[in-house]
Amino acid sequence: MFLKLSPRLTKGLLVLVLAGLVAVAALPNYLGRSWPWVNPPQVAHIEKLQALSKEGISVANWKAAPPKTVRISGHDWLLIELEPLAFTSPVASATLLLRPQPWHNNQPEVEWIDLTGSQNWQVEALQDIQFTAADSSPVEARFFRGRNDRGTFAVLQWYAWSKGGHYSPNRWFIADQVEQWRDRQRLPWVAVCLLTSMEPLSSLKPYEAALGDLASQIQASLQTGPLA
């Protein structure tokens, strides 16, 4: 026979249980005077991300031009032109845009909206694609055809972090919360936009594999460099 509780009493018991769990988790901090609001979690080695803004990255099998800083919707992005060391089809060259996390409390928010608006892209055939870095870290990116008065481009975008990446800020937020609870650190991120020119209205399929391979090299370079 089960005891039937009123909704009000059930809600009260649930609040007590949750409060107890929070108290147990916080007790070591109180005893050691390591209170989270006194020393909030920070990004370890934030200087690596700041150096990325000046030095750029190297990408295996691709020649990278000296990086340039461009201003997009009030934020600084790093622009790097890439050329393959050996012929690759259909990508004869590519443009890489990077926005590393500026400071400890900055979160990814509207980077894709900023880029779409600044480039006046008409977004077509938007889809999700997956690729992996050299260490098999999974990444899910947004992939589309972007058209404006300057041409047509195959565009790949994602947020990179230390053990993977995703195009959605919400996915970074969840991973960041796990990082804070587990290691008392913030999860660093880099917004990545990779694009190459293409023939108007041509199929995106050939570009998916080519840009996916290049994106894998970029992710690996970030993970072993500024995101390590």
C-alpha positions in Angstrom: 0.0 0.0 0.0 1.5 3.4 -1.0 1.1 6.6 0.9 -0.5 9.2 -1.4 1.1 12.6 -1.0 -0.4 15.9 -1.9 1.2 17.8 -4.8 2.3 20.6 -2.4 4.0 18.1 -0.1 5.6 16.3 -3.0 7.0 19.6 -4.3 8.3 20.5 -0.8 10.1 17.1 -0.4 11.7 17.5 -3.8 13.0 21.0 -2.9 14.5 19.6 0.3 16.2 16.7 -1.5 17.7 19.1 -4.1 18.9 21.5 -1.4 20.5 18.6 0.4 22.4 17.5 -2.7 23.6 21.1 -3.3 24.7 21.3 0.3 26.7 18.1 0.1 28.4 19.2 -3.1 29.3 22.6 -1.6 30.4 21.4 1.9 34.1 20.7 0.9 34.3 24.3 -0.4 32.9 25.8 2.8 35.2 23.7 5.0 38.2 24.7 3.0 37.1 28.3 2.5 37.3 27.7 -1.2 34.0 29.5 -2.0 33.1 29.4 -5.7 31.9 33.0 -5.8 35.2 34.2 -4.4 37.3 32.4 -7.1 35.0 31.7 -10.1 36.3 29.2 -12.6 38.6 30.5 -15.3 40.0 29.3 -18.6 43.4 27.7 -18.1 46.1 29.2 -20.3 43.9 32.0 -21.7 47.1 33.4 -23.1 47.2 30.6 -25.7 43.9 31.9 -27.1 45.2 35.4 -27.1 48.4 34.3 -29.0 46.2 32.6 -31.6 44.8 36.0 -32.5 48.3 37.2 -33.5 50.1 34.0 -34.7 47.3 32.0 -36.5 47.7 28.3 -36.9 49.4 25.8 -39.1 47.4 23.3 -41.0 48.9 20.0 -42.3 49.2 19.8 -46.1 48.1 23.4 -46.5 50.0 26.7 -46.9 48.7 29.4 -44.7 49.1 33.1 -45.5 50.0 35.5 -42.7 46.9 36.1 -40.6 44.9 39.3 -40.8 42.5 40.8 -38.2 39.1 41.8 -39.6 36.3 43.5 -37.7 32.9 41.9 -38.0 29.9 43.2 -36.1 32.0 44.7 -33.5 34.2 41.7 -32.9 37.7 40.8 -34.1 38.1 37.8 -36.3 41.4 36.2 -37.6 41.3 35.8 -41.4 43.7 33.2 -42.9 43.9 32.3 -46.6 44.8 28.6 -47.3 46.2 26.9 -50.3 46.8 23.2 -50.7 50.4 22.0 -51.1 49.2 19.4 -53.6 46.2 19.7 -55.9 42.9 19.0 -54.4 39.5 18.9 -56.1 37.2 20.8 -55.9 38.9 23.1 -53.3 41.7 25.0 -54.9 41.9 27.5 -52.0 40.0 28.2 -48.9 39.4 31.1 -46.4 39.5 30.4 -42.7 37.9 32.8 -40.2 38.7 32.2 -36.5 37.3 34.0 -33.4 39.0 32.7 -30.3 37.4 33.2 -26.9 38.5 36.8 -25.9 38.3 36.4 -22.1 37.3 34.0 -19.3 33.6 34.9 -19.1 32.9 35.2 -22.9 30.5 32.7 -24.3 29.7 31.8 -27.9 26.5 33.5 -28.9 25.6 34.9 -32.3 28.8 34.4 -34.3 27.0 32.7 -37.3 24.3 35.5 -37.4 27.1 38.1 -37.4 28.9 36.4 -40.3 25.7 35.8 -42.3 24.7 39.4 -41.9 28.1 40.9 -42.6 28.5 38.9 -45.8 24.9 39.3 -46.8 24.7 35.6 -47.5 21.6 34.0 -48.8 21.7 30.7 -47.0 20.7 27.6 -49.0 20.8 23.9 -48.5 21.6 24.2 -44.8 22.5 20.9 -43.2 24.5 19.2 -40.4 27.6 17.2 -41.1 30.0 15.4 -38.9 33.7 14.9 -39.0 36.5 13.8 -36.5 39.8 15.3 -35.6 43.0 13.2 -35.6 42.3 11.8 -32.1 38.8 10.8 -33.2 37.2 13.8 -31.3 33.7 14.2 -32.8 32.6 17.5 -34.3 29.2 18.5 -35.7 29.2 21.5 -38.0 26.6 23.5 -40.0 27.2 23.3 -43.8 25.5 25.4 -46.4 25.7 27.3 -49.7 26.1 31.0 -49.2 25.3 33.4 -52.1 25.9 37.1 -52.3 26.8 39.7 -55.0 30.4 38.6 -54.9 29.8 34.9 -55.6 28.7 31.6 -54.2 30.5 29.7 -51.4 30.4 26.4 -49.6 30.5 27.3 -45.9 31.3 25.1 -42.9 31.0 26.5 -39.3 31.5 25.1 -35.8 32.7 25.9 -32.3 35.9 24.0 -31.5 36.9 23.0 -28.0 39.5 20.7 -26.5 37.8 17.3 -27.1 35.4 18.0 -29.9 33.0 20.7 -31.1 29.6 21.6 -32.3 27.9 24.5 -34.1 25.4 25.1 -31.4 26.3 27.4 -28.4 24.0 25.3 -26.3 26.2 22.2 -26.8 29.2 24.2 -25.7 27.3 25.5 -22.6 26.6 21.9 -21.5 30.2 20.8 -22.0 31.3 23.9 -20.1 29.1 23.1 -17.1 30.6 19.6 -17.0 34.1 21.1 -17.1 33.3 23.4 -14.2 31.8 20.7 -12.0 34.6 18.2 -12.8 37.8 20.4 -12.9 36.7 23.9 -11.7 37.7 25.4 -15.0 36.0 27.0 -18.0 36.0 25.3 -21.4 37.8 27.4 -23.9 36.3 27.7 -27.4 37.2 29.0 -30.9 34.5 29.9 -33.5 35.6 28.5 -36.9 34.2 29.4 -40.3 35.7 27.7 -43.3 34.6 28.6 -46.9 35.6 28.1 -50.5 34.1 29.5 -53.7 31.9 27.2 -55.9 29.9 27.4 -59.0 26.4 28.8 -58.6 23.8 26.2 -57.9 26.3 23.3 -58.2 26.0 20.4 -55.8 27.4 20.8 -52.3 28.2 17.0 -52.1 31.8 17.2 -53.5 32.6 20.1 -51.2 31.4 18.2 -48.1 34.1 15.6 -48.2 36.9 18.1 -49.2 36.0 20.7 -46.6 35.4 18.0 -44.0 39.0 16.7 -44.5 40.4 20.3 -44.2 38.2 20.9 -41.1 39.6 17.8 -39.5 43.1 19.2 -39.9 42.1 22.6 -38.5 40.4 21.0 -35.5 43.4 18.9 -34.8 45.7 21.9 -35.0 43.5 23.8 -32.5 43.3 20.9 -30.1 47.0 20.4 -30.0 47.7 24.1 -29.9 45.6 26.9 -28.2 42.9 24.5 -26.9 45.3 21.9 -25.4 
